[in-house]
Amino acid sequence: MKAIRKMTAAILSAVLLCGLFVSCGDDAEEISMYDLNKALVGFTSEPDNMKYASNSDPNPQDLLAHVSNIDYGKVKAFFISYAADGTGNADEIVAIQVKKKSDLNEAAATLKTHLETRKTLYAAYDKSQLPKLEKSKVFTRGTLAILMVADDSDKMEAAFNDFFRK
């Protein structure tokens, strides 16, 4: 009887330890990036002409490198929605979900850098898009860093917040 108790205690201890190790690796909540994009893309000026790329595509690290230089090993998921024809339309949505909350500020900083690069680019060849870029937003929520460039980024942000209230 004593041996059974010791064995049970050892098994329970092992199970608890495994649970601790599994839960420590990833701070990120489960988010459907596809559904999040669908909730936001309608607030762009031409939703039907937006292209979509994500971590589900081939060579996702190369796709992400177009908007962020964060180490891809820190990323749980991402999506990029951008105007198919960037001439005359700077609309863009980028969401980067990091695995650990400690990497969130880095993800947001890379999106701010990307935004500044876009402002410089549009200042050189299409100044009509600068007001949209000036109203853009970069912010964080949980383990998600997001960039929103649209004519009405306030409405897009409200839709973002509604997405997480569901």
MIGUPA-7442 format. One line per field, with one value per residue: residue in three letters; residue number from 0; y, z, x of N, C-alpha, C, O, CB in turn. Coordinates in steps of 0.1 Angstrom, whole numbers, m for minus. Atoms other than C-alpha are relative to their C-alpha. Glycine has a CB too. Example, Ala and Ser with C-alpha at 12.3 -4.5 7.8 and 13.67 -1.06 7.14 Angstrom:
resn <- [ALA SER]
resi <- [0 1]
n_py <- [m12 m11]
n_pz <- [0 0]
n_px <- [9 m9]
ca_py <- [m45 m11]
ca_pz <- [78 71]
ca_px <- [123 137]
c_py <- [12 11]
c_pz <- [0 8]
c_px <- [9 m8]
o_py <- [12 22]
o_pz <- [7 9]
o_px <- [19 m3]
cb_py <- [0 5]
cb_pz <- [12 m14]
cb_px <- [m10 4]
//
This chain:
resn <- [MET LYS ALA ILE ARG LYS MET THR ALA ALA ILE LEU SER ALA VAL LEU LEU CYS GLY LEU PHE VAL SER CYS GLY ASP ASP ALA GLU GLU ILE SER MET TYR ASP LEU ASN LYS ALA LEU VAL GLY PHE THR SER GLU PRO ASP ASN MET LYS TYR ALA SER ASN SER ASP PRO ASN PRO GLN ASP LEU LEU ALA HIS VAL SER ASN ILE ASP TYR GLY LYS VAL LYS ALA PHE PHE ILE SER TYR ALA ALA ASP GLY THR GLY ASN ALA ASP GLU ILE VAL ALA ILE GLN VAL LYS LYS LYS SER ASP LEU ASN GLU ALA ALA ALA THR LEU LYS THR HIS LEU GLU THR ARG LYS THR LEU TYR ALA ALA TYR ASP LYS SER GLN LEU PRO LYS LEU GLU LYS SER LYS VAL PHE THR ARG GLY THR LEU ALA ILE LEU MET VAL ALA ASP ASP SER ASP LYS MET GLU ALA ALA PHE ASN ASP PHE PHE ARG LYS]
resi <- [0 1 2 3 4 5 6 7 8 9 10 11 12 13 14 15 16 17 18 19 20 21 22 23 24 25 26 27 28 29 30 31 32 33 34 35 36 37 38 39 40 41 42 43 44 45 46 47 48 49 50 51 52 53 54 55 56 57 58 59 60 61 62 63 64 65 66 67 68 69 70 71 72 73 74 75 76 77 78 79 80 81 82 83 84 85 86 87 88 89 90 91 92 93 94 95 96 97 98 99 100 101 102 103 104 105 106 107 108 109 110 111 112 113 114 115 116 117 118 119 120 121 122 123 124 125 126 127 128 129 130 131 132 133 134 135 136 137 138 139 140 141 142 143 144 145 146 147 148 149 150 151 152 153 154 155 156 157 158 159 160 161 162 163 164 165]
n_py <- [m12 m12 m1 m6 m15 m7 0 m10 m13 m2 m2 m13 m10 m1 m7 m14 m6 m1 m12 m13 m2 m2 m13 m11 m3 m8 m9 m5 5 5 m11 3 m12 m1 m7 m13 m7 m2 m10 m13 m4 m8 m14 m6 m7 9 14 11 0 2 13 6 9 4 11 13 1 5 m10 m10 m9 m10 m9 m9 m9 m12 m10 1 8 8 14 8 10 m6 m3 11 m1 m14 m2 m12 m3 m12 m4 7 m10 m10 m14 m6 7 5 9 11 5 10 5 9 6 6 12 m4 m14 m7 m5 m8 m13 2 1 m13 m9 3 m5 m14 m3 2 m12 m11 3 m2 m14 m5 5 m7 m14 m1 3 m2 m7 1 11 m4 m1 13 5 m8 4 14 4 12 2 14 6 14 3 m4 m14 m3 m12 m3 m12 0 m13 m1 10 0 11 13 3 4 14 8 2 9 14 7 0 11]
n_pz <- [0 0 13 9 m4 5 15 4 m3 10 12 0 0 14 8 m3 6 15 2 m2 11 13 m1 m1 13 9 m7 10 1 14 8 15 7 11 m5 m4 13 6 m8 2 14 5 m3 10 11 11 m7 10 7 m10 1 m13 m2 m14 m4 7 14 2 m4 m8 m6 10 1 m12 1 7 m9 m13 m1 m12 2 3 m10 m11 5 0 12 5 13 7 10 6 12 11 8 m10 5 m3 m11 m10 m10 m5 m14 m4 m13 m4 m13 m5 m9 m13 m1 m1 14 6 3 12 12 3 5 14 8 1 10 13 3 4 13 10 1 8 14 6 2 12 12 0 m12 m3 m10 m12 m11 m4 m8 m13 m10 m3 m14 m5 m15 m5 m9 m4 7 14 4 12 7 8 9 7 m1 m14 m8 m12 2 1 m14 m7 4 m7 m13 0 3 m12 m10 3]
n_px <- [8 m9 m6 10 1 m12 0 10 m6 m10 7 6 m11 m5 10 0 m12 2 10 m7 m9 8 6 m10 m6 7 10 9 14 3 7 1 m5 8 13 m3 m1 14 7 m6 m3 12 m1 m9 7 4 m2 m1 m13 m10 m7 m1 m11 0 m9 4 m6 m14 m11 6 m10 m3 12 0 m12 4 6 m5 m12 0 m4 12 2 8 13 9 9 0 6 m2 9 m6 6 m6 m7 m4 1 13 7 m10 7 m8 3 m10 1 m10 2 m13 1 m2 4 m12 m4 11 m4 m9 9 6 m10 m3 12 m1 m11 6 9 m8 m5 11 2 m10 2 11 m3 m8 7 14 3 15 1 m6 10 4 m12 m1 11 m1 m1 m7 3 m1 10 m4 m13 2 m3 8 m1 12 m1 13 6 7 m6 8 10 m6 m4 12 3 m10 4 12 m4 m5 12 9]
ca_py <- [0 24 16 25 59 67 57 79 108 104 103 133 153 144 155 188 195 187 212 239 234 233 265 285 285 305 336 341 336 318 344 336 360 353 363 393 404 399 421 449 449 463 496 501 522 493 460 439 450 442 413 390 373 353 328 301 310 295 313 332 347 363 378 392 407 432 449 438 427 409 375 351 326 351 352 330 343 373 387 415 431 457 475 455 487 508 538 560 537 533 511 485 463 443 422 404 380 372 340 358 391 402 406 427 461 449 439 473 491 473 483 519 518 503 531 557 541 541 578 586 565 582 616 610 597 602 629 624 594 613 623 587 577 605 592 556 537 513 498 466 443 411 396 413 444 460 486 502 525 535 566 560 542 552 530 502 504 502 471 457 462 447 416 409 416 387]
ca_pz <- [0 8 m25 m44 m25 m34 m70 m72 m56 m80 m110 m99 m93 m128 m143 m125 m136 m172 m170 m156 m184 m212 m199 m195 m232 m248 m235 m267 m267 m296 m322 m357 m377 m407 m388 m374 m409 m421 m393 m402 m440 m446 m432 m460 m490 m514 m494 m526 m539 m507 m509 m479 m467 m435 m416 m435 m468 m482 m469 m442 m427 m461 m462 m427 m435 m458 m428 m398 m389 m357 m354 m369 m341 m317 m339 m333 m362 m384 m413 m438 m458 m483 m513 m545 m563 m539 m562 m549 m520 m489 m470 m449 m419 m402 m372 m355 m326 m306 m286 m255 m242 m235 m273 m278 m276 m302 m326 m322 m327 m360 m372 m363 m383 m412 m410 m411 m441 m459 m450 m466 m497 m502 m496 m525 m550 m538 m513 m515 m492 m465 m445 m443 m431 m405 m390 m389 m357 m341 m308 m288 m271 m252 m274 m306 m322 m350 m376 m392 m422 m435 m442 m409 m387 m357 m370 m378 m342 m329 m350 m336 m301 m309 m323 m289 m270 m287]
ca_px <- [0 29 45 13 11 47 42 10 28 57 33 14 46 58 25 26 62 53 24 47 73 46 29 61 71 44 25 5 m33 m49 m60 m73 m52 m74 m106 m89 m79 m115 m127 m104 m99 m134 m122 m96 m105 m106 m111 m115 m81 m62 m36 m31 1 6 27 7 23 55 86 68 100 107 72 75 109 92 76 96 131 121 137 112 118 100 69 39 17 14 m6 0 m28 m17 m31 m26 m17 3 2 m25 m33 m11 m37 m20 m27 1 m4 25 18 49 54 65 51 87 92 61 78 104 76 59 91 97 62 69 102 83 57 84 99 65 61 94 86 52 66 89 63 27 21 m17 m12 6 m25 m35 0 0 m33 m20 m18 7 m3 m2 m27 m17 10 m1 15 m5 m1 m32 m30 m64 m85 m104 m80 m102 m130 m106 m93 m128 m134 m102 m114 m148 m131 m116 m149 m166]
c_py <- [13 2 7 15 7 1 11 14 4 4 14 12 1 7 15 7 1 12 13 3 3 14 12 5 10 9 3 m8 m5 11 m5 13 2 7 14 9 3 11 14 5 8 15 7 6 m9 m14 m11 0 m1 m15 m4 m9 m3 m10 m13 m1 m6 11 11 10 10 10 10 10 12 11 0 m7 m7 m14 m9 m11 6 1 m13 0 14 0 14 2 13 2 m7 10 11 14 5 m7 m6 m9 m12 m4 m11 m3 m11 m5 m7 m11 4 15 9 5 9 14 0 m1 13 10 m2 5 15 4 m2 11 12 m1 2 15 7 m4 8 15 3 m1 2 7 0 m10 4 2 m13 m6 7 m4 m15 m3 m12 m1 m15 m4 m15 m3 4 15 2 13 2 13 0 15 3 m10 0 m11 m14 m4 m4 m14 m10 m3 m8 m14 m7 0 m12 m12]
c_pz <- [0 m13 m10 3 m6 m15 m5 2 m10 m14 0 0 m14 m9 2 m6 m15 m3 2 m12 m13 1 0 m14 m8 7 m9 1 m14 m7 m14 m7 m13 3 4 m12 m6 7 m2 m15 m6 2 m9 m11 m11 5 m10 m7 10 m2 15 0 15 2 m6 m14 0 3 8 6 m11 m2 11 m1 m8 9 14 0 13 m4 m1 11 12 m4 0 m13 m4 m13 m5 m10 m6 m14 m12 m9 10 m5 2 12 10 11 3 14 2 14 3 14 4 10 15 1 2 m13 m6 m4 m13 m13 m3 m5 m15 m9 m1 m10 m14 m4 m4 m14 m11 m1 m9 m15 m6 m1 m12 m13 0 13 4 11 14 12 6 9 13 10 3 14 1 14 3 8 3 m6 m15 m2 m14 m5 m9 m8 m8 1 14 9 14 0 m1 14 8 m4 6 14 1 m3 13 11 m3 8]
c_px <- [9 6 m9 m1 12 0 m10 5 11 m6 m6 10 5 m10 0 12 m1 m9 7 9 m8 m5 10 5 m7 m11 m12 m14 m3 m9 m1 4 m9 m13 3 2 m13 m7 5 1 m11 2 11 m8 m4 2 2 13 12 6 3 12 0 11 m4 5 13 9 m5 10 4 m11 1 11 m3 m5 6 13 1 5 m12 m3 m8 m15 m9 m9 1 m9 4 m11 4 m7 7 8 4 1 m13 m7 10 m7 9 m4 11 m3 11 m3 13 m3 0 m3 13 5 m10 5 9 m9 m6 10 3 m11 1 11 m6 m9 8 6 m10 m3 10 m2 m12 2 8 m9 m15 m4 m14 m3 5 m10 m4 11 2 m10 2 3 9 m2 1 m12 4 14 0 4 m6 2 m13 2 m13 m5 m6 6 m6 m11 6 5 m12 m4 10 m4 m12 3 4 m11 m9 3]
o_py <- [22 13 14 23 18 11 18 22 15 12 21 22 13 15 23 18 11 19 22 14 12 21 23 16 16 3 8 m20 m1 15 m10 22 14 17 23 20 14 19 24 17 16 23 19 3 m6 m21 m21 m10 3 m24 4 m18 5 m15 m23 m12 m7 23 23 22 21 22 22 21 22 22 9 m17 m11 m19 m9 m15 m2 5 m24 m11 23 m10 23 m7 23 m8 m6 6 19 24 0 m3 m16 m12 m18 5 m20 5 m20 3 m16 m12 m1 23 21 14 13 19 9 6 17 17 7 9 21 14 6 16 19 8 8 20 15 5 13 21 14 5 1 0 3 m9 m3 m2 m14 m12 1 m3 m20 6 m22 8 m23 4 m22 3 m2 24 m7 23 m8 23 m9 22 14 m20 m10 m18 m23 m16 m13 m22 m21 m15 m17 m23 m19 m6 m15 m22]
o_pz <- [m7 m17 m19 m7 m11 m21 m14 m6 m15 m21 m10 m7 m19 m18 m7 m11 m20 m13 m6 m17 m21 m9 m3 m15 m17 13 m4 3 m23 m1 m20 m8 m17 m4 1 m13 m11 1 0 m17 m15 m4 m7 m13 m18 1 m8 m14 7 m4 24 m9 23 m7 m5 m20 10 0 5 7 m7 m4 9 4 m7 5 21 m8 17 m14 8 12 20 4 m4 m19 3 m19 3 m19 1 m20 m13 m14 14 3 m3 14 7 21 m6 22 m6 23 m5 24 m3 16 23 m7 m2 m14 m18 m15 m21 m23 m15 m14 m22 m20 m11 m17 m23 m16 m14 m21 m22 m12 m18 m24 m18 m10 m18 m23 m11 22 15 17 24 23 18 20 23 22 11 22 m7 22 m6 14 m7 m2 m23 5 m22 2 m15 m2 m17 9 19 12 21 9 5 18 16 5 9 19 10 3 14 21 6 7]
o_px <- [6 8 m5 m2 11 4 m7 3 11 m1 m5 8 8 m6 m1 11 3 m6 4 10 m3 m5 6 10 m1 m20 m22 m14 4 m19 9 m4 m11 m17 m6 m3 m16 m15 m3 0 m9 m6 14 m20 m14 12 9 17 23 m1 4 13 m3 17 4 4 20 7 m3 7 7 m8 m1 10 5 m5 4 15 12 1 m21 m14 m13 m23 m5 m11 5 m12 6 m12 7 m12 19 18 m5 2 m23 m19 16 0 14 m6 13 m4 12 m4 18 m14 m7 2 12 14 m8 2 9 m6 m7 7 6 m9 m2 10 m3 m9 4 7 m8 m5 7 0 m10 m3 7 m6 m21 m9 m18 m13 3 m7 m6 8 6 m8 m7 6 9 0 3 m19 6 24 7 0 m6 4 m17 4 m15 m1 m5 m1 m5 m12 0 3 m11 m8 6 m4 m13 m3 1 m9 m17 m4]
cb_py <- [0 m2 m14 m7 2 m8 m14 m2 0 m12 m11 2 m4 m14 m6 2 m9 m13 m1 m1 m12 m10 1 m4 m12 m9 13 m2 10 m13 14 m5 m2 m14 m8 1 m7 m13 m3 0 m12 m5 2 m11 12 2 m2 2 14 2 1 m7 6 m5 m1 0 15 m6 5 m5 m8 m7 m8 m8 m8 m4 m3 m7 10 0 m5 m7 m4 14 5 0 m5 6 m2 2 1 m1 15 m7 6 m3 0 0 m11 12 m4 2 m6 6 m6 6 m10 11 m10 m3 2 m8 m13 1 6 m12 m11 5 m1 m15 m4 6 m10 m14 3 2 m15 m7 7 m5 m15 m3 5 m10 m13 m14 15 m3 m13 12 8 m10 1 15 2 m6 m3 1 5 m3 0 m10 m15 m1 2 m2 0 1 0 m10 2 m1 4 14 3 1 12 10 m1 7 14 5 0 7 13 m4]
cb_pz <- [12 11 m5 2 15 5 m5 9 14 m2 m3 13 9 m5 3 15 4 m6 10 13 m2 m1 12 8 m7 m11 4 m13 5 1 1 m3 m4 m6 11 9 m10 0 15 5 m8 5 14 m5 m5 m13 8 m10 m7 14 m8 5 m5 5 15 0 m6 m14 m13 11 4 m13 0 13 m7 m11 1 10 m1 6 12 m14 5 3 m14 13 3 m4 0 m6 5 m2 m2 m8 m11 5 m16 m12 m5 7 m5 m1 2 m2 3 m1 0 7 m3 5 13 7 m8 9 12 1 3 13 8 m2 7 14 3 0 12 11 m1 5 14 5 0 8 13 0 m5 m2 m2 m13 m5 m2 m5 m11 m9 m3 m7 m9 7 m4 4 8 m7 m5 1 m4 m1 3 m9 9 m9 5 m11 m1 2 4 m13 m9 7 m3 m16 0 7 m11 m10 5 m1 m15]
cb_px <- [m9 10 4 m14 m2 12 m4 m13 6 9 m10 m8 11 3 m14 0 12 m6 m11 8 8 m11 m9 11 1 m7 7 5 m11 m8 7 m15 14 m4 m6 13 9 m8 1 14 3 m12 4 10 9 9 m12 m11 1 m5 13 m13 14 m14 1 m16 0 2 6 m8 12 3 m13 1 12 m11 m15 m10 12 m14 9 1 13 6 0 m10 m14 14 m15 14 m15 15 m1 m11 m9 14 4 m8 m10 6 m14 15 m14 15 m14 14 m12 8 10 15 m8 11 2 m12 8 9 m11 m7 13 2 m13 4 12 m9 m9 11 5 m13 0 14 m4 m13 9 11 3 m7 4 m8 6 9 m12 m3 12 m1 m14 11 m13 16 m13 13 m14 m10 3 m15 16 m15 13 m13 13 m11 m10 m15 15 m6 m9 12 7 m12 1 14 m2 m9 12 12 m8 1]
//
